Amino acid sequence: MKAAYIHSERFLSYRFGKEHPFNPLRLELARSLMTDMGLLFPQEIILPRPASERLLRTVHSPQYVNIVKRLGQGEKMDASLFGLGTEDNPVFPDMHRAGSLVVGATIRACAAVARGLVLHAVNLAGGLHHAHRACASGFCIYNDISVGIRLLRRHYRMRVAYVDLDAHHGDGVQWEFYDDPDVLTLSIHENGRYLFPGSGGIHELGEGPGLGFSVNVPVEPFTDDESWIWCFDSVVPRVLSSFRPDIIVLQFGCDAHYLDPLSHLSLTSTAFIHAARSIHQLSHRLCAGRLVVLGGGGYDVFSVVPRIWTLLWAELSDRIPTPDTPPDWRARWRGISPLPLPVRLRDENTPKCQVPVFEVNRLTVARLLDSLHWL
């Protein structure tokens, strides 16, 4: 197979509560849309297994893993020092197993690509980039990305380029590999002055032997397609081409979309399609097509996430989707969607930024590139 899709209905157990914005139902909405459109076939789907505690502990502290297990089994304690039991990260039953399954899916994706079983592997349940060594953060219990990259480095001796397109800075992954010159972390996100987690400035460049291999492009609120694509094209191809990775790991959060309720960016499907196509092409040009793609943010569960991730899968599997979403798909989910489901797969509205952010973004990119002396 050219591309594999890692999926399990048990991903639905990673759920913080009915009113929480991180809703795993988006995974079923996306998968069913891909299937109904004739873009995803049963033979392309691979079932994941939960990650072992040994693998979790390559990134997370033993004490933290133990706390997650005990809380998920119903033990009562104040775990706020570990980022758990908070408004962002409430405790839910068996959350260790739910989080371990997400990590295991990313491990499966990384191993399949590293071993040459597939060129591309996708785990849209993954992309939990905020979790730290001993602390949950931003809806992320375990950091599946860091565990996957650690596996690629230690077991497969690969030089890894990690690209993060989520509206929120990929802080957990950055800090985990901040001193590693063989892991490039590149994040394009909304400026941390206005958005969680508040990090990701251009001055965060890495340390020690890893100096220069942490790359951040903080764009201004309300950045639209034109400016965002310019920033992407100015930085991503140049940095990846200079780094020469053995594999690319892509976090494809879609919360930078203009309809998303948890960010202030103004992207449409045009920007996401451009990014998916560009990274796909770069993977073939730079590292023999080796590409692992993970999910991430995306909180307009019905109108945005299924369409953007379906367009992503169509690009990776070299398939051309029809312009409209299938009537059967819309009928299936109509009863629980708060708004009418979109008929068109791509956005028809293209909001233009009404504030002068393009020049600010240009200056940010120029200052960033000037500081990357290894390019």
N, C-alpha and C positions, 0 to 999 in steps of 0.2 A: 504494500500500500504506500501511496505517496503521503497521505495524511491520516492520522488516527485521532479519534475523539474519545477522551476519557470521560466516562459518565456512569453515574449510579443514582438510582432513586433515593438511596440512603443519604445523598447530599442534602435532602430536605430536612434532615435532623439537625443541621447546623442552623439553628433558629433561636434568636434571642427573645422572641415574643411577638405577639400579634401586632403590636403597635410600633415595633422597632423598624427603622428604615431599611435595614439589611434583610431583605426578604429572599430566601432561596427559591421561592416559586419562579423567579426570573429564569432560573436554569431550565425548568420544565417548559416555560413559555418559549425560550429560545430553541431548545432541542426540538420541540414539536413544530415550530415554524420551519426549521431546516428540513425536517422530515416531510412535512406536508408540501413543501416546495420542491421535493425531489432532489435535495442537495446533500442529504446525509442518509447513508445506508447502513443496515444492521452490521454488516461485516467490517465497517469502519469503527465501530464502537468497542472500546476496551473497558472492562470492569476494573476498578481499582481495589487495592487492599489497604487496610490501615497501616500506617507507618509504625515500625517498632519503636519502643522507647529508646533503644540504642541510637537509632537514627535521629529521633527528636533531640537527644542530648548532644548531638554534634553542634547544635545551635542554642538550645535552651538548657538552663541549669536544671540539675536533678531535682532540686527543691521546688522549682516552679512547676515542673511536670507533675510532681507529687501533689502539689496544691490543686492543680487543675483536676486531677483524678478525684481527689477527696471531695472537692466542691460539687463535681458532677454526680457523685454518689450520694449527695444529700447532706454531707457534713456541714454544720454551721460554724462559720468563723468570719472574722473581718479580714478580707483579702484585698482591701483597697490598695495596700502597698504593692500588690502584684497587678494592679489595674483591673481587678475582677470584682464583680458585685457593684459596679458603677452604672451610671445611666447609659454610657456607650457600650459597656461590656457586662451586661447582667448575666448571672449564673443561670444555666439551664441544665436539665437532666442529661447525664452521660455526655457532657460536652468534651471530655477527653477523647472519647471514641469518635465523635463527630469531627473534631479538629484533626485527629490522627488520620481519618479517612481522606480529608482534603490534602494533607501532606503526602499521604501514600499515593494519591492520584498524580500529584506533581512529580514524585519520585518515579512513578511508572512512565510518565511522559518523558522525563529526562533520560531515563535508562533506555527507552525504546529508540530515541533519537541517537544517543551516544553509541549504542550498539549497532546502528545501521539498519534496524528493523523497519523504520519509517523515516522519511525526510522531516516531516513536521508532526508534532503532537500537540493537542489542545486540551487544556483542563480549565474550563471556565469557572469551576468552583474555586479554583486557586487564585493566586494574586494577592494574598493577605500580607501586604508589605509593611504594615505598621508594627507588628508584634516584635518585641525586643527579647533579649536573652532571658530576662526574668520578669517580664511585664507584658500583659495584654494591652492593646492600644487600638483605638479606631476600628472597632468591630473585629479585630484580628486576635485570635487566641494563640495560635502557633503560626510561625512565619514559614509557610510552605516554600516560598521562593528561596530563602536563605538555606533551608535544608537541601533543596534540590541543587543549588549552586555548590554547596559544600560537597555533595556527592559527585558532581561533575569534576570538581577540583581534585578530590582525594582519590577517587576510584578510577576515574577516566583520564586524569591529568590534563584536562582541557582548560584552555584560556577562554574565559567567559565574558561576553558582553551582555550586560543587563540593561534593557531599555524600558522605561516606565512612562506610560502616557496618561496615567490617572490624573485627575484634576488635583489630587492631594499628593504632596511630596512622598516619595518612597523612602522614608527615613529609616525604617527598621533594616532594610537591606543595605542601605548606604553605610550605616554605622557598623554593621557586621563585617563589612569588607573594606573598611576605610583605609586600612594600611596594606592592602593586598594589590600589588601591581598586575596580577594576572586576572583580576576581576574589575572590569570597568562598570561603574554604575552611572547611568545617564537618565536623568529625569526631567521631563517637561511638565510643568505644573503651574497652578495658580500661585501667585506670589504669597509667601508665607506671612506677610504682614496682615493679610486679610483672611487667611484660611488655615484650618488645622492641617498639619501639626505645627505650623509656625517655623519650619526649617526649610532648607533647600535654597539658600542664597548662593550667589555665584562664588562667594569666598570659601565655600565648603568644598575643598579641592582634594581632600585626602590628607594622609600624614605619613611620615617615614617613607618607606619604599613605595607606598601607594599614593604619594603626592602627585596630583595631576590626573588621577584616574577616577575621581569623583567629579562628575560633570552635571551641573544644574542649570536649567533654563526656566527661571521664574517669570511667567508672563503676567501681564496686568489683568485685573478683572475686566470682563466684557470683551476680552480678546475674541475676534471672530475668525472665520476660516482663512481669510486672506493673510492676516498677520500671523496666525498660528502656523500655517503651512510655510510661510517665509522663514519663521524661526526654525521649524523642523528641518527644512531643506538646507538651511545655513549651517546647521550643527550636526545632525545625525549622520548623514552620509560621510562627511569629512572625518568626524571622530571615529566612527566604526572602521572606515577604510584605513586610517592610521593605526588603529589598535590591532587589526588583523586577528579577530577571534577565531577560535575553533568551533564555537557554537554561540547562537544568540538566544537569550531568554527574554521574551517580550511580555510585559504586563500591559494588557489592553483594556484597562478600565474605561468606561464610557460616560463617566460623570462630568466630563467637560462639555457635554451636550447642552444646548441652550435651554432645554426643558428640564434639566436635572435640578431637583430642589436643594441640593447640598453643595453647590458651587456657584460661581458667578461668571463662568466662561460662556461663550456664545457659539460653540461649534455646531456644525450640522454633519450629516452623513458624508458630505464631500470631504471634509478634513479626515474623518476616520478611514474612508476608502483610500485616500491618498497615502496615509501613514501605513496601512496594511499592505498596500501594493509595494511601497518603497522598501519596507523591512523585508518583505517576501523576496523581492529582487536582490536586495543586499545579501540575504542569507545565501542565495545561490552564487553570487559573485564572490563572496568573501570566505564562506565556510561550507561549501559543497551542499548547501541547502539545509544544513542542520539548524532547526528552529523549533523552540518550545514556546508555546503561547498560553498565557494564563489570563484569567478574568481580572476582577478587581472591583472598583467602584461602579456604580450605576444604580440610581435610586428612583428613576421613572420606570418602574418595573414592567408596565404594560405597553407604553407608547414608544419607548426608546430602546431599552436593553435588547429585546428579542431581535429587533431589526438590525441594530449595529453589529451584534455578534453573528447574525446570519450573513451579513455582508462580509464580515471577516472570514467566516468559514468558506464562503463561496470563493474568495480570493485564494485562500490556502489550498483548496481542493481543485482549483482551476475550473470552476463551474460558473456559468452565467445565469444568474437568477432572473426570473420574470419580474416585470415592474411592479406587480401587485401582490399583496399578501393573499393567500387562498381564502375564499369564503368559508370553507370548513374550519379553518383555524380561527377565524374571527368568531364564528358561531360557537366553537368549543369554549372559548374563554369569555364570551360576552357577559355571562351572568355574574362574573366576579370582578370585571373591570369597572372602575369608577367612571370611565369615559369611553366613548366609542373607540374601538381599536382602529389603528391606522390602516388605510386601504393601500397606500403606496409604500413600497419598501424603502425608497430613498426620501429624504426630506424635500418637500416642494418649497417650503419657506426658507429663505436664506437671510436671516437677520444681519444687518450691518451695524457695526459698533458706532455708537453716537458720541463717543468720547475719544479724544486723540491719544490712543494707546500705541499705535503702530510705531511712532518715533521712539517712545519709551522702550518698547520691546527691541527695536533695532539697536539702541544704545546698550541695553542689557547684553545682547548677543555679542556686540563688538567688544565690550569689556571682558566677557567670558572668554572669547577666543584669544584675546591678547594675553590672558593668564595661562593658557594651555601651551606651554613651551615645547612640549613633545610632539605637537602636530607638525 
